[in-house]
Each structure stands twice: as structure tokens, then as C-alpha cells.
Amino acid sequence: MILDLVKQYSRVDFKEDDLLLSSLISQAEEYIKNATGHEVTYERELEKLAVCLLVNHYYDERGIVSHQQVNKLPHSIESVLQQLEFCYE
């Protein structure tokens, strides 16, 4: 289910990257847990959005290599993570 949602959000309409996207979903779930202290249960729409945003960011930025920080999270992701951290107890 979440893989289909992520693929739709990221506009990926082929199966060749399903394994990569599944791995990125797991990474996003772990990142959200570490950033907010909450497990991703997919019961809240903001959780789904956060996973989609993170996976899309990871997927789009996967080829960039630099010694400087170039992959700073967009403000939209940071904002959603703050909502998840402080609005849901």
C-alpha cells in the first residue's frame, strides 16, 4: 500500500525501482522515528505525507555526492516532522 502511494507521489510508474523505493521507505520510517520519537503506523495522513516527502527527497537526491552539505531537508519535510513530534501524543 505505502509503496503504491510513494510511487504515485514520486511519479514513478515502473517496477524496476521497487526494491530501492522499499528500502527508502524503511529509511524514512526510521528517520521519522528518530526525529519525532513516534513509530510510523500510517494511521495519520501526516505520517503518510512525511514518508512520501522523505522518500521523494532521498530518491531525487540519490546521485549527488559532495563534501559539503547539499542534501538539506526541505522546509516542508521539517514542518511535517515538527507537527508529528509535537501535535500527536
N, CA, C and O atoms as a GROMACS GRO file, in nm:
protein
  356
    1MET      N    1   0.082  -0.120   0.000
    1MET     CA    2   0.000   0.000   0.000
    1MET      C    3   0.086   0.125   0.000
    1MET      O    4   0.069   0.212  -0.086
    2ILE      N    5   0.180   0.138   0.097
    2ILE     CA    6   0.262   0.259   0.104
    2ILE      C    7   0.353   0.270  -0.017
    2ILE      O    8   0.380   0.380  -0.064
    3LEU      N    9   0.400   0.156  -0.069
    3LEU     CA   10   0.484   0.161  -0.189
    3LEU      C   11   0.407   0.223  -0.305
    3LEU      O   12   0.462   0.305  -0.379
    4ASP      N   13   0.282   0.184  -0.322
    4ASP     CA   14   0.200   0.241  -0.430
    4ASP      C   15   0.180   0.391  -0.411
    4ASP      O   16   0.185   0.467  -0.507
    5LEU      N   17   0.157   0.432  -0.287
    5LEU     CA   18   0.138   0.574  -0.257
    5LEU      C   19   0.265   0.652  -0.287
    5LEU      O   20   0.260   0.759  -0.347
    6VAL      N   21   0.379   0.598  -0.244
    6VAL     CA   22   0.508   0.664  -0.268
    6VAL      C   23   0.536   0.673  -0.418
    6VAL      O   24   0.581   0.777  -0.466
    7LYS      N   25   0.509   0.565  -0.491
    7LYS     CA   26   0.532   0.567  -0.635
    7LYS      C   27   0.443   0.671  -0.703
    7LYS      O   28   0.488   0.741  -0.794
    8GLN      N   29   0.320   0.681  -0.660
    8GLN     CA   30   0.229   0.781  -0.717
    8GLN      C   31   0.279   0.922  -0.684
    8GLN      O   32   0.283   1.009  -0.771
    9TYR      N   33   0.317   0.945  -0.558
    9TYR     CA   34   0.365   1.076  -0.516
    9TYR      C   35   0.491   1.115  -0.592
    9TYR      O   36   0.507   1.230  -0.632
   10SER      N   37   0.581   1.018  -0.611
   10SER     CA   38   0.709   1.045  -0.676
   10SER      C   39   0.703   1.034  -0.828
   10SER      O   40   0.803   1.055  -0.896
   11ARG      N   41   0.586   1.000  -0.879
   11ARG     CA   42   0.565   0.986  -1.023
   11ARG      C   43   0.657   0.880  -1.085
   11ARG      O   44   0.717   0.900  -1.190
   12VAL      N   45   0.664   0.767  -1.015
   12VAL     CA   46   0.740   0.652  -1.064
   12VAL      C   47   0.637   0.550  -1.111
   12VAL      O   48   0.559   0.499  -1.031
   13ASP      N   49   0.638   0.519  -1.240
   13ASP     CA   50   0.536   0.429  -1.293
   13ASP      C   51   0.597   0.301  -1.352
   13ASP      O   52   0.540   0.240  -1.443
   14PHE      N   53   0.712   0.261  -1.298
   14PHE     CA   54   0.776   0.138  -1.342
   14PHE      C   55   0.819   0.058  -1.220
   14PHE      O   56   0.831   0.113  -1.111
   15LYS      N   57   0.843  -0.070  -1.238
   15LYS     CA   58   0.871  -0.160  -1.126
   15LYS      C   59   1.020  -0.176  -1.097
   15LYS      O   60   1.056  -0.232  -0.994
   16GLU      N   61   1.106  -0.129  -1.186
   16GLU     CA   62   1.249  -0.151  -1.170
   16GLU      C   63   1.305  -0.093  -1.040
   16GLU      O   64   1.404  -0.145  -0.987
   17ASP      N   65   1.246   0.012  -0.989
   17ASP     CA   66   1.297   0.076  -0.867
   17ASP      C   67   1.218   0.038  -0.742
   17ASP      O   68   1.235   0.101  -0.637
   18ASP      N   69   1.132  -0.061  -0.749
   18ASP     CA   70   1.050  -0.100  -0.633
   18ASP      C   71   1.136  -0.140  -0.513
   18ASP      O   72   1.105  -0.102  -0.400
   19LEU      N   73   1.244  -0.214  -0.536
   19LEU     CA   74   1.331  -0.256  -0.426
   19LEU      C   75   1.398  -0.134  -0.363
   19LEU      O   76   1.406  -0.123  -0.241
   20LEU      N   77   1.447  -0.044  -0.446
   20LEU     CA   78   1.509   0.078  -0.397
   20LEU      C   79   1.408   0.160  -0.318
   20LEU      O   80   1.439   0.207  -0.208
   21LEU      N   81   1.289   0.179  -0.371
   21LEU     CA   82   1.187   0.257  -0.302
   21LEU      C   83   1.146   0.192  -0.170
   21LEU      O   84   1.124   0.262  -0.072
   22SER      N   85   1.137   0.060  -0.167
   22SER     CA   86   1.104  -0.010  -0.042
   22SER      C   87   1.211   0.015   0.063
   22SER      O   88   1.180   0.035   0.180
   23SER      N   89   1.336   0.013   0.020
   23SER     CA   90   1.445   0.042   0.112
   23SER      C   91   1.438   0.187   0.162
   23SER      O   92   1.459   0.213   0.280
   24LEU      N   93   1.410   0.279   0.073
   24LEU     CA   94   1.397   0.420   0.111
   24LEU      C   95   1.279   0.443   0.205
   24LEU      O   96   1.285   0.529   0.292
   25ILE      N   97   1.172   0.366   0.187
   25ILE     CA   98   1.057   0.375   0.278
   25ILE      C   99   1.100   0.334   0.419
   25ILE      O  100   1.065   0.401   0.516
   26SER      N  101   1.175   0.224   0.430
   26SER     CA  102   1.224   0.179   0.561
   26SER      C  103   1.314   0.285   0.623
   26SER      O  104   1.306   0.311   0.743
   27GLN      N  105   1.400   0.346   0.542
   27GLN     CA  106   1.487   0.451   0.593
   27GLN      C  107   1.407   0.572   0.640
   27GLN      O  108   1.438   0.631   0.744
   28ALA      N  109   1.304   0.607   0.565
   28ALA     CA  110   1.219   0.720   0.603
   28ALA      C  111   1.146   0.692   0.733
   28ALA      O  112   1.136   0.779   0.819
   29GLU      N  113   1.095   0.570   0.749
   29GLU     CA  114   1.026   0.533   0.873
   29GLU      C  115   1.121   0.543   0.992
   29GLU      O  116   1.083   0.592   1.099
   30GLU      N  117   1.244   0.496   0.975
   30GLU     CA  118   1.342   0.504   1.082
   30GLU      C  119   1.379   0.650   1.112
   30GLU      O  120   1.392   0.687   1.229
   31TYR      N  121   1.394   0.730   1.009
   31TYR     CA  122   1.426   0.871   1.027
   31TYR      C  123   1.315   0.941   1.106
   31TYR      O  124   1.342   1.018   1.198
   32ILE      N  125   1.191   0.914   1.069
   32ILE     CA  126   1.077   0.975   1.138
   32ILE      C  127   1.074   0.934   1.284
   32ILE      O  128   1.050   1.017   1.371
   33LYS      N  129   1.098   0.807   1.311
   33LYS     CA  130   1.100   0.760   1.450
   33LYS      C  131   1.210   0.830   1.529
   33LYS      O  132   1.187   0.874   1.641
   34ASN      N  133   1.329   0.841   1.470
   34ASN     CA  134   1.440   0.907   1.538
   34ASN      C  135   1.416   1.056   1.556
   34ASN      O  136   1.456   1.113   1.658
   35ALA      N  137   1.351   1.119   1.460
   35ALA     CA  138   1.328   1.264   1.465
   35ALA      C  139   1.212   1.303   1.556
   35ALA      O  140   1.213   1.411   1.615
   36THR      N  141   1.112   1.215   1.568
   36THR     CA  142   0.991   1.252   1.642
   36THR      C  143   0.968   1.170   1.768
   36THR      O  144   0.894   1.213   1.857
   37GLY      N  145   1.030   1.054   1.776
   37GLY     CA  146   1.005   0.964   1.888
   37GLY      C  147   0.880   0.879   1.870
   37GLY      O  148   0.842   0.806   1.962
   38HIS      N  149   0.817   0.886   1.754
   38HIS     CA  150   0.694   0.812   1.728
   38HIS      C  151   0.714   0.711   1.614
   38HIS      O  152   0.775   0.743   1.512
   39GLU      N  153   0.662   0.590   1.634
   39GLU     CA  154   0.663   0.489   1.528
   39GLU      C  155   0.566   0.532   1.417
   39GLU      O  156   0.462   0.592   1.445
   40VAL      N  157   0.599   0.501   1.295
   40VAL     CA  158   0.509   0.527   1.182
   40VAL      C  159   0.408   0.413   1.175
   40VAL      O  160   0.446   0.297   1.158
   41THR      N  161   0.281   0.446   1.190
   41THR     CA  162   0.175   0.345   1.186
   41THR      C  163   0.086   0.360   1.063
   41THR      O  164   0.005   0.272   1.034
   42TYR      N  165   0.102   0.467   0.992
   42TYR     CA  166   0.022   0.501   0.873
   42TYR      C  167  -0.126   0.521   0.906
   42TYR      O  168  -0.211   0.509   0.819
   43GLU      N  169  -0.155   0.551   1.033
   43GLU     CA  170  -0.292   0.583   1.072
   43GLU      C  171  -0.323   0.731   1.050
   43GLU      O  172  -0.439   0.769   1.040
   44ARG      N  173  -0.220   0.812   1.043
   44ARG     CA  174  -0.238   0.956   1.024
   44ARG      C  175  -0.191   0.996   0.885
   44ARG      O  176  -0.091   0.944   0.834
   45GLU      N  177  -0.264   1.086   0.825
   45GLU     CA  178  -0.227   1.133   0.691
   45GLU      C  179  -0.092   1.203   0.691
   45GLU      O  180  -0.018   1.196   0.593
   46LEU      N  181  -0.058   1.272   0.802
   46LEU     CA  182   0.072   1.339   0.809
   46LEU      C  183   0.186   1.238   0.806
   46LEU      O  184   0.293   1.268   0.753
   47GLU      N  185   0.166   1.120   0.863
   47GLU     CA  186   0.270   1.017   0.857
   47GLU      C  187   0.293   0.972   0.713
   47GLU      O  188   0.406   0.957   0.668
   48LYS      N  189   0.184   0.952   0.643
   48LYS     CA  190   0.196   0.912   0.502
   48LYS      C  191   0.266   1.021   0.422
   48LYS      O  192   0.353   0.993   0.339
   49LEU      N  193   0.228   1.146   0.447
   49LEU     CA  194   0.290   1.258   0.377
   49LEU      C  195   0.439   1.266   0.410
   49LEU      O  196   0.521   1.286   0.320
   50ALA      N  197   0.475   1.250   0.536
   50ALA     CA  198   0.615   1.257   0.576
   50ALA      C  199   0.697   1.150   0.506
   50ALA      O  200   0.807   1.177   0.457
   51VAL      N  201   0.646   1.028   0.501
   51VAL     CA  202   0.717   0.920   0.432
   51VAL      C  203   0.731   0.952   0.285
   51VAL      O  204   0.839   0.937   0.228
   52CYS      N  205   0.624   0.997   0.222
   52CYS     CA  206   0.630   1.031   0.079
   52CYS      C  207   0.730   1.143   0.053
   52CYS      O  208   0.808   1.135  -0.042
   53LEU      N  209   0.728   1.246   0.135
   53LEU     CA  210   0.821   1.358   0.118
   53LEU      C  211   0.966   1.313   0.133
   53LEU      O  212   1.051   1.348   0.051
   54LEU      N  213   0.993   1.235   0.238
   54LEU     CA  214   1.129   1.189   0.262
   54LEU      C  215   1.177   1.096   0.151
   54LEU      O  216   1.288   1.113   0.100
   55VAL      N  217   1.094   1.000   0.113
   55VAL     CA  218   1.135   0.907   0.008
   55VAL      C  219   1.158   0.981  -0.123
   55VAL      O  220   1.256   0.954  -0.193
   56ASN      N  221   1.070   1.073  -0.156
   56ASN     CA  222   1.088   1.152  -0.278
   56ASN      C  223   1.219   1.230  -0.273
   56ASN      O  224   1.291   1.238  -0.373
   57HIS      N  225   1.248   1.288  -0.159
   57HIS     CA  226   1.374   1.363  -0.142
   57HIS      C  227   1.493   1.269  -0.158
   57HIS      O  228   1.586   1.299  -0.233
   58TYR      N  229   1.491   1.156  -0.088
   58TYR     CA  230   1.601   1.059  -0.098
   58TYR      C  231   1.617   1.010  -0.242
   58TYR      O  232   1.729   1.001  -0.292
   59TYR      N  233   1.507   0.981  -0.307
   59TYR     CA  234   1.508   0.927  -0.443
   59TYR      C  235   1.565   1.029  -0.542
   59TYR      O  236   1.648   0.996  -0.627
   60ASP      N  237   1.520   1.153  -0.530
   60ASP     CA  238   1.566   1.257  -0.622
   60ASP      C  239   1.712   1.297  -0.598
   60ASP      O  240   1.782   1.334  -0.693
   61GLU      N  241   1.758   1.288  -0.474
   61GLU     CA  242   1.892   1.335  -0.439
   61GLU      C  243   1.995   1.222  -0.430
   61GLU      O  244   2.107   1.245  -0.386
   62ARG      N  245   1.960   1.102  -0.472
   62ARG     CA  246   2.047   0.986  -0.450
   62ARG      C  247   2.177   0.991  -0.528
   62ARG      O  248   2.271   0.920  -0.494
   63GLY      N  249   2.186   1.072  -0.631
   63GLY     CA  250   2.306   1.075  -0.713
   63GLY      C  251   2.403   1.186  -0.677
   63GLY      O  252   2.512   1.193  -0.734
   64ILE      N  253   2.366   1.273  -0.584
   64ILE     CA  254   2.450   1.387  -0.552
   64ILE      C  255   2.557   1.345  -0.451
   64ILE      O  256   2.527   1.289  -0.346
   65VAL      N  257   2.683   1.372  -0.486
   65VAL     CA  258   2.796   1.342  -0.398
   65VAL      C  259   2.876   1.469  -0.382
   65VAL      O  260   2.913   1.533  -0.481
   66SER      N  261   2.904   1.507  -0.257
   66SER     CA  262   2.979   1.629  -0.231
   66SER      C  263   3.037   1.623  -0.091
   66SER      O  264   2.988   1.549  -0.006
   67HIS      N  265   3.141   1.700  -0.067
   67HIS     CA  266   3.199   1.710   0.066
   67HIS      C  267   3.126   1.816   0.149
   67HIS      O  268   3.146   1.826   0.270
   68GLN      N  269   3.041   1.894   0.084
   68GLN     CA  270   2.962   1.994   0.153
   68GLN      C  271   2.818   1.943   0.165
   68GLN      O  272   2.775   1.855   0.092
   69GLN      N  273   2.746   2.001   0.260
   69GLN     CA  274   2.606   1.961   0.278
   69GLN      C  275   2.522   2.017   0.164
   69GLN      O  276   2.503   2.138   0.152
   70VAL      N  277   2.471   1.927   0.079
   70VAL     CA  278   2.387   1.969  -0.032
   70VAL      C  279   2.248   1.909  -0.022
   70VAL      O  280   2.158   1.949  -0.097
   71ASN      N  281   2.228   1.815   0.068
   71ASN     CA  282   2.101   1.744   0.077
   71ASN      C  283   2.020   1.786   0.199
   71ASN      O  284   1.952   1.704   0.260
   72LYS      N  285   2.028   1.913   0.236
   72LYS     CA  286   1.949   1.961   0.349
   72LYS      C  287   1.802   1.936   0.321
   72LYS      O  288   1.753   1.957   0.210
   73LEU      N  289   1.732   1.890   0.424
   73LEU     CA  290   1.590   1.861   0.408
   73LEU      C  291   1.512   1.988   0.376
   73LEU      O  292   1.534   2.092   0.438
   74PRO      N  293   1.421   1.980   0.282
   74PRO     CA  294   1.336   2.095   0.252
   74PRO      C  295   1.251   2.134   0.373
   74PRO      O  296   1.219   2.051   0.458
   75HIS      N  297   1.215   2.260   0.379
   75HIS     CA  298   1.135   2.311   0.490
   75HIS      C  299   1.003   2.235   0.505
   75HIS      O  300   0.956   2.215   0.617
   76SER      N  301   0.944   2.192   0.395
   76SER     CA  302   0.816   2.120   0.403
   76SER      C  303   0.830   1.992   0.485
   76SER      O  304   0.739   1.958   0.562
   77ILE      N  305   0.941   1.922   0.469
   77ILE     CA  306   0.962   1.798   0.546
   77ILE      C  307   0.982   1.832   0.693
   77ILE      O  308   0.924   1.767   0.780
   78GLU      N  309   1.065   1.931   0.720
   78GLU     CA  310   1.090   1.970   0.859
   78GLU      C  311   0.960   2.012   0.928
   78GLU      O  312   0.938   1.978   1.044
   79SER      N  313   0.875   2.084   0.857
   79SER     CA  314   0.748   2.129   0.912
   79SER      C  315   0.657   2.012   0.947
   79SER      O  316   0.597   2.010   1.055
   80VAL      N  317   0.646   1.915   0.858
   80VAL     CA  318   0.562   1.798   0.884
   80VAL      C  319   0.617   1.718   1.001
   80VAL      O  320   0.540   1.669   1.084
   81LEU      N  321   0.750   1.703   1.009
   81LEU     CA  322   0.810   1.630   1.121
   81LEU      C  323   0.782   1.700   1.254
   81LEU      O  324   0.759   1.634   1.355
   82GLN      N  325   0.785   1.833   1.254
   82GLN     CA  326   0.751   1.907   1.376
   82GLN      C  327   0.608   1.882   1.417
   82GLN      O  328   0.579   1.862   1.535
   83GLN      N  329   0.518   1.882   1.322
   83GLN     CA  330   0.377   1.854   1.352
   83GLN      C  331   0.363   1.715   1.414
   83GLN      O  332   0.292   1.697   1.512
   84LEU      N  333   0.430   1.617   1.355
   84LEU     CA  334   0.421   1.481   1.407
   84LEU      C  335   0.479   1.471   1.548
   84LEU      O  336   0.427   1.398   1.632
   85GLU      N  337   0.587   1.544   1.571
   85GLU     CA  338   0.653   1.538   1.702
   85GLU      C  339   0.570   1.603   1.812
   85GLU      O  340   0.558   1.548   1.921
   86PHE      N  341   0.512   1.719   1.785
   86PHE     CA  342   0.451   1.798   1.891
   86PHE      C  343   0.298   1.791   1.897
   86PHE      O  344   0.240   1.825   2.000
   87CYS      N  345   0.234   1.749   1.791
   87CYS     CA  346   0.087   1.752   1.790
   87CYS      C  347   0.024   1.619   1.822
   87CYS      O  348  -0.096   1.613   1.852
   88TYR      N  349   0.100   1.512   1.817
   88TYR     CA  350   0.044   1.379   1.844
   88TYR      C  351   0.115   1.316   1.962
   88TYR      O  352   0.233   1.281   1.955
   89GLU      N  353   0.044   1.302   2.066
   89GLU     CA  354   0.099   1.238   2.187
   89GLU      C  355   0.032   1.106   2.210
   89GLU      O  356   0.064   1.037   2.307
   0.00000   0.00000   0.00000
